[in-house]
């Protein structure tokens, strides 16, 4: 009656776009079932009335026959209404609308509704650095001026007056007069820290007197302003990325404030000793420079930027700090735990970007990753014609974590390449952050585009799907939580509704075919349909998200809506409800000592029998709605229930309305009032749904809360199904238990026969450690100075020395091919003992089953081990044999330890 569908995203983007929600569940099966019900009812009535009873069509009875046919038609329509889960579109809409409203409180302004759900399955986030990962509060903390590297802002007296004057003028004039650019704000803050004021300079040189301005852009990475001097010459002030501006500097101001030649080797040394240490501290380095154009040379060609922006004189190189937001490292850790790869795309120096990425947790120790600049990135992904090749890009992006000195075009290329890649099993779902006008194409191309609400431009906001009103990366993590919560809310609703569908349709169809009347009347069915559609969608689609949603990987684009665990719950609860309903339908009158409601006349009054059936059915749905809150096998279905007042209100409201319908509904609802005892039995059977749900989880080895984190992080798992994971663990524990029983039976057999233990059907493969220790034990025990043991000999005498008989036995065994029984017993136990000592993982938890040796079946030609029944009499003799040997009557389990101590 339903068709599980695969999720899709944006251009492919969202399953809400790719597949109409109304088509998620097929209409045809319900129509077929409805038509089949009507046909069977009519045929049953016609055959029974006119063939079996032999009646003839009498004109006076025609109205009665028509009433029967109308009744059958109403039953068919009722089956059709219940069979089609038309409440799914409502559940989707409510879930999305509720999530969008709540996301506003988490600083996410959703512009496109489908972006909310798409973000839940994001696998990659390409984030800006400034303002998103950092606090966007820039301050100058280091400076290199006058051949001196100051680790903090120097005092004004430490800088030569001439140098200070030209530096202040350059910063004051070569910055936007109404700037909101934080880098320029940091430089203006430096002027104030140097106890100078930039406003008088700007008053003296207003914007109207600026002769030429080269604005900042991503290609030149610098900004320059030209002033005309009174003598007819020109002075140009420049600032920009330090390594780029320094390459255009031919001079630098020395300690006396005089220009001196700045050679390439001086520049390389400065980069090595000043810029790189600043960048490694996570500082953004900015170089401030100037150039004079003499009047006698005439006015230069301002359009030739290569000549204009050259032969500069370096004034100062500053290091600007933009601290990482304190909450960002934890947020990135959550993303990585959730299977989302975070990449930093920034225009900063690669060393600065690497340092910030390390502080944020994007770069992890021991991880194989790539950090590269935009220039190198383009060289690796483009061919000789300058075209991007997907094959080349596929070799770069999986390991790429930091892209520095990148342009908006590089960001768009990266995003498009990741989306179009076919490297993984499923297509990557990419989210991108951006704040500038040039980020528009990347934001539009991404599956989910995040624009900055504070620093973002209007173009970026228009191109985005979600606007971060606080420009904070942690808000992206909250968007992931809400997106995954939307998916889970829809899955919860599906699990609940399909259970009701299966049961209601089978009950209506089977009951109608057997009794010629549906146990659930039309109005009752409509009430049930209201419960499972409108009220259930309102209750289950408004569940708040929890941190546990970030403990699993994205579901993937091809995962069906109905998982194995959900299918198990749907069928399991349907079986329970059908057994209860049919038991009450065909035996309820005897159980409750009431009149039967089956085969009632056409206009018979409501019966207690069918009222109990209807009431029990609704009670089971009511308590199964609580079961539907957990779809991943969690046992505690009440966890966090009080955090959702809508759910509590719906459940309590439904219960109250059910009481009113049953007690006061009367003929319109085909109900008659029930007694207190009958109500208590109905509620008790409904509570049984909760117990049955626990049984279903236990049958699949459900998951405790403490195990969720480990299971969610299973590498390569497309779906986190706790019941399935626990079932695999249970199989391993079964093997281990069988192996230990095998070992104990080996000991019994060795004591009784003195022969080597016969291998059983399953044998633990001896590890390297156990084989080594077995060999050591064999050499040691074969020595005449150590004991051997037969079933009639003792381990040690009261003084701790081996008895003579044991020594003789050991000596004889050393000259024969057969090893003494003690060695066989020790070997039988050692494989079990040393398997637990081989690795720390095997000792830390019994659930670390992957660390244990394999279990392999032995050859069928080998002898079979005696069964418990065959050796039952021999087991009873073991304590007496042990005590008779003078060993203190210790049980056989103490034997290996005693033997090892003598070794």
C-alpha positions in Angstrom: 0.0 0.0 0.0 3.0 2.2 0.0 6.1 2.7 -2.1 9.4 3.6 -0.4 11.1 6.3 -2.4 14.6 7.5 -2.6 15.5 11.0 -1.4 16.6 13.6 -3.9 18.2 17.0 -3.6 18.1 20.4 -5.2 18.6 20.1 -9.0 18.3 16.7 -7.8 18.2 18.8 -4.7 15.4 17.8 -2.5 13.1 14.9 -2.5 10.4 17.4 -1.9 11.1 18.9 -5.4 12.1 15.7 -7.1 9.0 13.6 -6.1 5.6 15.1 -5.3 4.8 14.3 -1.7 1.3 13.2 -2.7 2.9 10.4 -4.8 5.0 9.0 -2.0 2.3 6.5 -1.2 0.5 4.9 -4.1 -3.3 5.4 -4.5 -3.9 2.3 -6.7 -3.5 -0.5 -4.2 -6.0 1.1 -1.8 -8.5 1.5 -4.7 -8.0 -2.1 -5.7 -8.5 -3.3 -2.1 -11.6 -1.1 -1.8 -13.1 -2.4 -5.0 -12.3 -6.0 -4.1 -14.0 -5.6 -0.7 -17.2 -4.2 -2.3 -17.2 -7.0 -5.0 -16.8 -9.7 -2.4 -19.5 -8.3 -0.1 -21.9 -8.0 -3.0 -21.2 -11.5 -4.3 -21.4 -13.0 -0.8 -24.7 -11.4 -0.2 -26.1 -12.3 -3.6 -25.0 -16.0 -3.5 -26.1 -16.4 0.1 -29.4 -14.8 -0.4 -30.5 -16.0 -3.8 -28.5 -19.2 -4.2 -28.0 -20.8 -0.8 -31.3 -19.6 0.8 -33.1 -19.9 -2.5 -35.0 -16.6 -2.3 -36.3 -14.7 -5.2 -36.1 -11.0 -6.0 -39.2 -9.5 -4.6 -40.1 -5.9 -5.5 -41.1 -5.1 -2.0 -37.6 -6.0 -0.8 -35.8 -3.8 -3.3 -35.2 -0.9 -0.8 -33.7 -3.3 1.7 -31.4 -4.8 -0.9 -30.4 -1.3 -2.0 -29.6 -0.4 1.7 -27.4 -3.5 1.8 -25.6 -2.4 -1.3 -25.2 1.1 0.0 -23.8 -0.3 3.2 -21.3 -2.4 1.2 -20.3 0.7 -0.8 -19.7 2.7 2.4 -17.5 -0.1 3.7 -15.5 0.0 0.5 -15.1 3.8 0.7 -14.0 3.4 4.3 -11.3 0.9 3.3 -10.2 3.3 0.6 -9.9 6.2 3.0 -7.9 4.2 5.5 -5.7 2.5 2.9 -4.3 5.7 1.5 -2.0 7.6 3.9 -3.0 11.0 2.7 -1.7 12.5 5.9 1.9 12.3 4.7 1.8 15.7 2.8 0.4 17.3 5.9 3.1 15.7 8.1 5.8 16.9 5.7 4.4 20.4 5.6 3.9 20.6 9.4 7.4 19.3 10.0 9.0 21.8 7.7 7.0 24.7 8.8 7.6 23.9 12.5 11.3 23.5 11.9 11.6 26.7 9.9 9.9 28.6 12.7 12.1 27.1 15.4 15.2 27.6 13.3 14.7 31.3 13.5 15.5 31.1 17.2 18.7 29.3 16.3 19.7 32.2 14.0 18.8 30.4 10.8 16.5 32.4 8.5 15.2 29.8 5.9 14.4 31.3 2.5 13.7 28.1 0.7 11.7 25.5 2.6 13.3 22.4 1.0 16.8 23.6 2.1 15.9 22.7 5.7 15.6 19.0 4.9 18.4 19.0 2.4 20.8 20.3 5.0 20.1 17.3 7.2 21.9 15.1 4.6 24.8 17.4 3.9 28.2 15.6 3.5 30.5 18.6 2.9 30.6 22.2 4.1 32.8 24.8 2.4 33.1 27.6 4.9 34.7 31.1 4.8 37.1 31.9 7.6 36.6 35.5 8.6 33.5 36.1 10.6 32.2 32.5 10.3 35.0 30.6 12.0 36.5 33.6 13.6 35.0 36.4 15.8 35.5 39.1 13.1 37.1 41.4 15.6 40.4 42.3 14.0 43.2 44.0 15.9 46.8 44.7 15.1 49.0 42.7 17.5 52.4 42.6 15.7 54.3 45.0 13.4 57.5 45.1 11.5 58.7 48.6 11.0 62.1 50.2 10.8 63.9 46.9 10.4 62.5 45.8 13.8 59.9 43.1 14.5 57.6 44.2 17.4 55.7 41.3 19.0 53.2 43.9 20.3 52.1 47.3 19.1 55.2 49.6 19.6 55.1 52.9 21.4 55.1 56.0 19.2 58.5 57.0 20.5 60.0 53.7 19.2 59.3 54.7 15.6 61.1 57.4 13.7 59.0 60.5 13.3 59.3 60.4 9.5 58.2 56.8 9.3 55.4 57.3 11.7 54.1 60.3 9.7 54.0 58.6 6.3 52.5 55.4 7.9 49.6 57.4 9.6 48.9 59.3 6.4 48.9 56.1 4.3 46.5 54.3 6.6 44.2 57.4 7.1 43.9 58.2 3.4 44.1 54.8 1.8 41.0 53.5 3.6 37.4 53.9 2.9 36.2 57.0 4.7 33.0 55.3 5.8 34.5 51.9 6.1 32.9 48.8 7.4 35.8 46.6 6.3 37.2 45.1 9.5 40.8 45.0 8.2 40.7 48.7 7.6 39.2 49.2 11.1 42.1 47.3 12.6 44.6 49.5 10.8 42.7 52.7 11.9 42.8 51.2 15.4 46.6 51.0 15.1 46.7 54.7 14.3 44.8 55.4 17.6 47.1 53.1 19.5 50.0 55.1 18.2 48.3 58.1 19.9 47.5 59.8 16.5 44.2 60.8 15.1 43.2 60.0 11.5 40.2 62.3 11.3 42.2 65.6 10.9 44.1 64.1 8.0 40.8 63.1 6.3 39.4 66.6 6.9 42.5 68.0 5.2 42.3 65.6 2.3 38.6 64.9 1.7 37.4 62.2 -0.8 36.9 64.9 -3.5 40.7 65.5 -3.5 41.6 61.9 -4.2 43.1 61.8 -7.7 42.8 58.1 -8.4 41.6 55.0 -6.4 42.4 51.4 -7.2 39.8 49.5 -5.2 40.4 46.2 -3.7 39.5 43.1 -5.6 40.3 39.4 -5.5 42.7 39.5 -8.3 45.0 42.3 -7.3 44.7 41.6 -3.5 45.5 45.3 -2.8 44.1 48.8 -2.7 45.8 52.0 -3.8 44.9 55.7 -3.6 46.7 58.5 -5.6 47.1 62.1 -4.4 48.4 65.0 -6.4 51.1 67.0 -4.8 51.3 70.8 -4.9 54.5 70.6 -7.0 52.6 68.7 -9.7 53.9 65.2 -8.8 51.9 62.4 -7.4 52.1 60.1 -4.3 50.4 56.7 -4.2 49.6 54.9 -1.0 49.0 51.1 -1.2 48.1 48.3 1.1 47.3 44.6 0.6 48.4 41.1 1.1 52.0 41.1 2.4 53.5 38.6 0.1 51.9 40.2 -3.0 52.7 43.8 -2.1 56.3 43.0 -1.0 57.0 41.5 -4.5 56.3 45.0 -5.9 58.5 46.8 -3.4 61.9 47.9 -4.5 62.7 49.9 -1.3 62.0 49.7 2.4 62.2 52.4 5.1 65.1 51.7 7.5 65.6 52.6 11.1 66.2 56.2 10.2 63.1 56.4 8.1 65.0 56.6 4.9 64.4 54.3 1.9 67.0 51.7 1.2 67.1 49.2 -1.6 65.0 46.1 -1.0 66.5 43.2 -2.9 64.8 39.8 -3.7 67.0 38.1 -1.1 66.0 40.6 1.5 62.3 40.0 0.6 62.8 36.2 1.0 64.5 36.7 4.3 61.7 38.9 5.5 59.1 36.4 4.4 60.9 33.7 6.3 61.7 35.6 9.5 58.6 37.9 9.7 55.7 37.0 7.6 55.7 33.2 8.0 56.0 33.4 11.8 53.1 35.8 11.9 51.0 33.6 9.7 51.8 30.5 11.7 50.4 32.4 14.7 47.2 32.7 12.8 47.7 36.4 12.0 46.6 38.1 8.8 49.6 40.0 7.4 49.1 43.3 5.6 51.8 45.4 4.0 51.5 49.2 3.8 53.6 51.0 1.1 53.8 54.1 -1.0 55.4 55.4 -4.2 56.2 58.9 -5.4 55.9 60.0 -9.0 58.1 63.1 -9.7 56.6 66.0 -11.5 59.3 66.2 -14.2 58.4 62.7 -15.4 54.9 63.8 -16.3 51.6 62.1 -15.5 51.9 58.4 -15.8 49.4 56.1 -17.6 47.1 55.2 -14.7 45.5 52.4 -16.7 48.7 50.5 -16.9 48.5 48.9 -13.4 51.5 46.7 -13.9 53.7 49.8 -14.2 51.9 51.9 -11.6 51.8 49.2 -8.9 55.5 48.7 -8.9 58.7 50.1 -7.4 56.9 50.6 -4.1 58.5 51.5 -0.8 57.5 49.3 2.1 56.5 51.3 5.3 55.3 48.6 7.6 54.0 45.0 7.8 51.4 44.4 10.4 50.0 41.2 11.8 46.2 41.3 12.4 44.6 38.9 14.8 41.0 37.6 14.3 40.4 35.1 17.2 38.7 31.8 16.5 35.2 31.7 18.0 35.4 29.7 21.2 32.4 27.5 20.2 33.7 26.7 16.7 36.1 23.8 17.5 33.3 21.9 19.3 30.9 22.6 16.4 33.4 21.3 13.8 34.0 18.2 15.9 30.2 17.6 15.9 30.2 17.9 12.1 33.0 15.5 11.7 31.3 13.0 14.1 28.2 13.4 12.0 30.0 12.4 8.8 30.3 16.0 7.4 33.6 17.1 6.0 34.4 20.8 6.8 36.6 22.7 4.3 38.0 26.2 4.7 38.0 28.4 1.6 39.6 31.7 2.3 41.6 34.5 0.7 44.2 34.6 3.5 47.8 33.5 3.4 48.2 29.7 3.4 50.1 29.7 6.7 47.5 31.8 8.4 44.7 29.6 7.0 46.5 26.4 8.1 47.0 27.8 11.6 43.4 28.8 11.9 42.2 25.5 10.5 44.3 23.7 13.1 42.9 25.8 15.9 39.3 25.1 14.7 39.9 21.3 14.4 39.6 21.2 10.6 43.1 19.8 10.4 43.6 16.8 12.7 46.9 15.2 13.7 47.7 12.1 11.7 45.1 12.8 9.0 46.0 12.7 5.4 44.9 16.2 4.1 45.8 18.8 1.5 46.3 22.6 2.1 46.9 24.5 -1.1 46.6 28.0 -2.6 44.2 28.9 -5.4 47.0 29.1 -7.9 48.3 25.6 -7.2 44.7 24.4 -7.1 44.0 25.6 -10.6 47.3 24.2 -11.9 46.3 20.7 -10.7 42.7 20.7 -11.9 43.1 22.4 -15.3 44.5 21.0 -18.5 46.8 22.7 -21.0 43.8 24.6 -22.5 42.9 26.0 -19.1 39.7 23.9 -18.8 38.7 22.2 -15.6 38.8 18.4 -15.9 36.6 16.4 -13.5 39.1 13.5 -13.3 41.9 15.9 -12.1 39.5 17.5 -9.6 38.5 14.1 -8.2 42.1 13.5 -7.2 42.2 16.7 -5.2 39.0 17.5 -3.4 38.6 14.3 -1.3 41.7 15.2 0.7 41.4 19.0 0.4 40.8 20.7 3.7 42.1 24.3 3.2 42.1 26.4 0.1 44.0 29.6 0.7 44.5 32.7 -1.5 41.4 31.6 -3.4 39.0 33.7 -5.5 35.2 33.4 -5.7 35.7 31.5 -9.0 37.9 29.0 -7.2 35.1 28.5 -4.7 32.5 28.0 -7.4 34.8 25.5 -9.2 35.4 23.5 -6.0 31.7 23.3 -5.2 30.7 22.4 -8.7 33.5 19.7 -8.8 32.4 18.1 -5.6 28.7 18.0 -6.6 29.5 16.6 -10.1 32.0 14.0 -8.7 31.3 10.3 -9.0 34.1 9.2 -6.7 31.8 8.1 -3.8 28.9 5.7 -3.9 26.5 8.6 -3.6 26.7 12.2 -4.8 28.0 14.7 -2.3 25.5 17.2 -0.8 27.4 20.4 -0.4 26.7 23.5 1.8 28.6 26.7 1.2 28.9 30.0 3.1 29.5 33.3 1.5 29.2 37.0 2.2 30.4 38.9 -0.9 28.7 39.7 -4.2 31.2 37.5 -6.0 30.1 34.5 -3.8 26.7 34.5 -5.6 27.5 31.8 -8.2 28.9 29.4 -5.5 25.9 30.0 -3.2 23.5 29.3 -6.1 25.3 26.2 -7.3 25.5 24.6 -3.8 22.8 22.3 -2.5 22.4 24.7 0.4 23.8 28.2 0.4 24.4 30.1 3.6 24.7 33.9 3.5 25.9 36.0 6.3 23.2 38.1 7.8 25.5 40.8 9.3 28.4 41.0 6.9 26.7 39.6 3.8 25.7 41.7 0.8 22.2 41.8 -0.6 23.4 39.8 -3.7 24.7 37.0 -1.5 21.5 36.9 0.6 19.4 36.7 -2.6 21.4 33.8 -3.9 21.3 31.9 -0.6 18.9 29.3 0.8 19.5 30.1 4.5 20.7 33.3 6.1 22.8 33.1 9.2 21.6 36.0 11.3 24.6 35.8 13.6 27.3 34.9 11.0 28.3 32.0 13.3 29.4 28.5 12.2 27.5 26.9 15.1 24.3 28.0 13.5 25.1 25.7 10.5 25.4 22.8 12.9 22.0 23.6 14.3 20.6 23.7 10.7 22.0 20.1 10.3 20.2 19.0 13.4 16.9 20.5 12.3 17.3 19.0 8.8 17.9 15.5 10.2 15.0 16.0 12.6 12.7 16.7 9.7 13.6 13.4 8.1 13.2 11.5 11.3 9.9 13.1 12.1 8.5 12.0 8.7 9.9 8.5 9.3 8.2 8.4 12.7 4.9 9.4 11.2 5.2 6.9 8.4 6.0 4.1 10.9 2.9 4.9 12.9 0.5 5.5 10.0 1.5 2.5 8.0 0.9 0.3 11.0 -2.6 1.7 11.3 -3.1 1.3 7.6 -2.1 -2.4 7.6 -4.3 -3.3 10.6 -7.3 -1.2 9.6 -7.4 -2.5 6.0 -7.0 -6.1 7.0 -9.6 -5.9 9.8 -12.1 -4.1 7.6 -11.5 -6.5 4.6 -11.4 -9.7 6.5 -14.2 -8.8 8.9 -16.4 -7.8 6.0 -15.7 -10.9 4.0 -16.4 -13.2 7.0 -19.2 -11.4 8.8 -20.6 -9.3 6.0 -20.0 -6.3 8.1 -16.9 -4.3 9.0 -16.0 -4.5 12.7 -15.0 -0.9 12.4 -17.9 1.2 11.2 -17.5 4.1 8.7 -17.6 6.9 11.2 -15.3 5.0 13.5 -12.9 4.6 10.6 -13.0 8.3 9.9 -12.2 9.0 13.5 -9.2 6.6 13.3 -8.2 8.2 10.1 -8.3 11.6 11.9 -6.1 10.2 14.6 -3.5 8.7 12.3 -3.5 11.6 9.9 -4.1 15.1 11.3 -3.4 14.5 15.0 -0.5 12.1 14.6 1.2 14.3 12.0 0.9 17.2 14.5 2.3 15.2 17.3 5.1 13.3 15.6 6.2 16.1 13.2 6.9 18.5 16.0 9.5 16.5 18.0 12.4 18.7 18.9 15.9 17.7 17.7 18.4 16.2 20.1 22.2 16.0 20.0 22.0 12.3 19.2 21.0 13.3 15.6 24.6 14.3 15.1 26.0 10.9 16.1 25.2 9.3 12.8 26.3 9.8 9.3 24.0 11.2 6.6 21.5 8.7 5.3 22.5 8.9 1.7 20.5 9.8 -1.4 19.4 6.3 -2.2 18.2 5.2 1.2 14.4 4.4 1.3 12.2 6.2 3.7 11.3 2.9 5.4 14.3 1.3 7.0 14.6 -2.3 8.2 14.0 -1.4 11.8 10.9 0.5 10.8 9.6 -2.4 8.7 10.2 -4.7 11.6 8.2 -2.4 13.9 5.4 -1.9 11.4 4.9 -5.7 10.8 5.5 -6.6 14.4 3.0 -4.2 15.8 0.5 -5.1 13.1 0.8 -8.7 14.1 0.1 -7.9 17.7 -2.9 -5.7 16.9 -4.4 -8.2 14.4 -4.1 -11.0 16.9 -5.9 -8.9 19.6 -8.6 -7.6 17.2 -9.4 -11.0 15.7 -9.4 -12.6 19.2 -11.9 -10.0 20.4 -13.9 -10.2 17.2 -14.5 -14.0 17.3 -14.1 -14.7 21.0 -14.7 -11.4 22.7 -18.3 -12.1 23.7 -17.2 -15.1 25.7 -14.2 -13.3 27.2 -16.3 -10.4 28.5 -19.5 -12.4 28.9 -21.5 -10.1 26.6 -23.8 -10.6 23.6 -22.1 -11.2 20.2 -22.1 -8.3 17.7 -21.5 -10.5 14.7 -24.2 -11.1 12.1 -26.4 -8.3 13.5 -29.4 -7.2 11.5 -29.2 -4.2 9.2 -30.3 -1.5 11.6 -29.4 -3.2 14.9 -28.4 -0.9 17.8 -24.7 -0.6 18.7 -23.3 -3.6 20.6 -20.9 -3.7 23.5 -18.9 -6.3 21.6 -18.1 -4.1 18.6 -17.7 -1.1 20.8 -14.9 -3.0 22.8 -13.3 -3.9 19.5 -13.3 -0.3 18.4 -12.1 1.0 21.7 -9.2 -1.5 22.0 -8.2 -0.6 18.4 -8.0 3.1 19.3 -6.1 2.4 22.6 -3.5 0.3 20.7 -3.0 3.1 18.2 -2.7 5.7 21.0 0.0 3.8 22.8 1.7 2.8 19.6 2.0 6.5 18.8 4.4 6.6 21.8 6.3 3.7 20.4 6.6 5.6 17.1 8.7 8.3 18.8 11.8 6.1 18.4 12.7 4.6 15.1 16.3 3.5 15.6 15.7 0.7 18.1 16.1 2.8 21.3 14.4 1.2 24.3 13.3 4.3 26.2 10.4 5.6 24.2 9.5 8.2 26.9 12.8 10.0 26.7 12.3 13.7 26.2 8.5 13.3 25.9 7.8 16.2 28.3 9.9 18.5 26.1 7.2 18.2 23.4 4.0 19.7 24.8 2.2 19.3 21.5 2.7 15.5 21.6 1.5 15.3 25.2 -1.5 17.5 24.4 -2.4 15.4 21.3 -2.2 12.1 23.1 -4.2 13.3 26.1 -6.7 15.1 23.9 -7.2 12.0 21.8 -7.8 9.9 24.9 -10.4 12.3 26.3 -12.2 12.5 22.9 -12.2 8.7 22.7 -13.9 8.6 26.1 -16.5 11.1 25.0 -17.2 9.2 21.7 -17.5 5.8 23.4 -19.6 6.9 26.4 -21.7 9.5 24.7 -21.3 8.9 20.9 -24.3 6.5 20.7 -25.7 5.5 17.4 -23.8 8.1 15.2 -20.5 6.5 16.3 -22.1 3.0 16.6 -20.9 2.9 20.2 -22.5 2.0 23.5 -21.3 3.0 26.9 -18.7 0.7 28.5 -18.2 -0.2 32.2 -15.2 0.7 34.3 -13.9 -2.9 34.1 -14.2 -3.0 30.3 -12.4 0.4 30.1 -9.6 -0.9 32.3 -9.2 -4.0 30.1 -9.1 -1.8 26.9 -6.4 0.4 28.4 -4.5 -2.6 29.6 -4.4 -4.1 26.2 -3.3 -0.7 24.8 -0.5 -0.6 27.3 0.5 -4.0 26.0 1.6 -2.2 22.9 4.4 -0.6 24.9 5.5 -4.0 26.3 5.3 -5.6 22.8 7.4 -2.8 21.5 10.1 -3.6 24.1 9.9 -7.2 23.1 10.4 -6.3 19.4 13.5 -4.3 20.3 14.8 -7.1 22.5 14.2 -9.6 19.8 16.4 -7.4 17.6 18.8 -6.7 20.5 17.9 -3.1 20.9 20.4 -0.4 21.8 21.1 1.3 25.1 21.8 5.0 25.2 25.4 4.4 26.0 25.9 2.3 22.9 24.4 4.8 20.5 27.6 6.8 20.1 29.8 3.9 19.2 27.3 2.4 16.7 26.5 5.7 15.1 30.2 6.1 14.2 30.5 2.8 12.5 32.7 3.5 9.4 31.0 3.2 6.1 27.5 2.6 7.5 24.8 4.0 5.2 22.2 3.4 7.9 22.6 3.2 11.6 20.3 0.4 12.7 20.9 -0.4 16.3 19.0 -3.6 16.3 21.0 -5.0 13.4 24.3 -4.0 15.0 23.4 -5.6 18.3 22.3 -8.8 16.5 25.8 -9.0 15.0 27.3 -8.6 18.4 24.9 -11.3 19.7 26.2 -13.7 17.1 29.8 -13.2 18.2 28.9 -13.7 21.8 27.1 -16.9 20.9 30.3 -18.2 19.2 32.4 -17.2 22.2 30.0 -19.0 24.6 30.0 -22.1 22.5 33.8 -22.1 22.3 34.1 -21.9 26.1 31.7 -24.8 26.5 33.9 -26.7 24.0 37.0 -25.9 26.1 35.4 -27.2 29.3 34.3 -30.3 27.6 37.9 -30.8 26.4 39.0 -30.7 30.0 36.4 -33.2 31.1 37.4 -35.6 28.3 41.1 -35.2 29.1 40.6 -36.0 32.8 38.6 -39.1 32.0 40.6 -40.6 29.1 44.1 -39.2 29.5 44.0 -38.6 25.7 44.2 -35.4 23.7 40.9 -33.5 23.6 38.9 -34.1 20.4 38.3 -31.0 18.4 34.6 -30.0 18.1 32.6 -28.5 15.5 33.9 -25.0 16.3 37.4 -24.3 17.4 39.1 -20.9 18.1 42.1 -20.5 15.8 45.2 -20.3 18.0 46.8 -16.9 17.9 50.5 -16.2 17.5 50.7 -15.5 21.2 48.9 -18.7 22.3 51.0 -20.8 19.9 54.2 -19.3 21.3 53.1 -20.0 24.9 51.9 -23.5 24.0 55.4 -24.3 22.7 57.0 -22.8 25.8 54.7 -24.8 28.0 55.5 -28.0 26.1 59.2 -27.6 26.4 59.0 -26.7 30.1 56.6 -29.5 31.1 58.7 -32.1 29.2 61.6 -31.4 31.5 62.2 -34.1 34.2 62.4 -31.4 36.9 58.7 -30.4 36.3 55.7 -32.4 37.0 53.3 -34.3 34.8 49.8 -35.1 35.8 47.4 -38.0 35.3 43.9 -38.1 36.5 45.0 -40.0 39.6 47.9 -37.9 40.6 48.0 -34.7 42.6 49.1 -31.2 41.6 51.4 -30.6 44.5 52.0 -32.0 47.9 51.7 -29.9 51.1 55.1 -28.5 50.7 54.5 -27.4 47.1 56.9 -30.0 45.5 55.7 -32.4 42.9 55.3 -36.0 44.0 57.7 -38.7 42.7 55.0 -40.3 40.6 54.3 -37.1 38.8 58.0 -36.7 38.0 58.2 -40.2 36.7 55.2 -39.7 34.6 56.6 -36.5 33.2 59.9 -38.1 32.4 58.2 -40.9 30.6 56.2 -38.5 28.7 59.2 -36.6 27.6 60.6 -39.7 25.8 57.3 -40.5 24.0 55.5 -38.9 21.2 52.3 -38.3 23.2 52.3 -35.3 25.4 51.2 -35.6 29.0 47.6 -34.8 29.8 48.6 -31.6 31.7 50.0 -30.1 28.5 46.8 -30.9 26.7 44.7 -29.3 29.4 47.0 -26.2 29.5 46.8 -26.0 25.7 43.1 -26.4 25.8 42.8 -23.4 28.1 45.5 -21.2 26.8 43.8 -20.4 23.5 40.9 -19.0 25.5 43.1 -17.3 28.1 45.7 -15.7 25.8 43.0 -14.6 23.3 41.8 -12.1 25.9 45.4 -10.9 26.6 46.5 -10.3 23.0 45.2 -6.8 22.7 44.0 -4.1 25.0 40.8 -3.8 23.0 39.8 -7.3 23.7 40.1 -6.7 27.5 38.3 -3.3 27.5 34.9 -4.5 26.3 33.3 -7.7 25.3 31.7 -5.8 22.4 35.0 -5.2 20.7 34.4 -8.4 18.8 36.4 -7.5 15.7 39.6 -7.8 17.8 39.0 -11.4 18.6 40.3 -14.4 16.6 38.1 -15.9 14.0 35.9 -19.0 14.4 36.2 -21.5 11.7 34.5 -24.9 11.2 36.7 -28.0 11.5 36.8 -30.7 8.9 34.0 -33.2 9.1 36.4 -36.0 9.0 37.7 -35.2 12.5 36.2 -37.0 15.4 33.2 -35.6 17.1 33.5 -34.3 20.7 31.4 -36.2 23.3 28.1 -34.4 24.1 27.0 -33.3 27.6 24.7 -36.3 27.8 27.5 -38.7 26.9 29.8 -37.3 29.6 27.3 -36.6 32.3 28.4 -39.5 34.5 32.0 -38.6 34.1 31.5 -35.0 35.1 30.1 -36.2 38.4 33.3 -38.1 39.2 35.6 -35.0 38.7 35.4 -33.5 42.2 36.2 -36.9 43.8 39.1 -37.5 41.5 40.5 -34.1 42.2 40.1 -34.4 45.9 41.5 -37.9 46.0 44.7 -36.6 44.4 45.5 -34.6 47.5 45.1 -31.3 45.7 42.7 -29.8 48.2 39.6 -30.7 46.2 39.7 -27.6 44.0 37.3 -27.5 41.1 38.7 -28.1 37.6 38.4 -24.4 36.8 41.3 -23.8 39.2 43.5 -26.3 37.5 45.1 -24.2 34.8 46.2 -21.5 37.2 47.8 -24.1 39.5 49.5 -25.7 36.6 50.8 -22.4 35.3 52.2 -21.4 38.6 54.2 -24.6 38.8 55.5 -23.9 35.3 
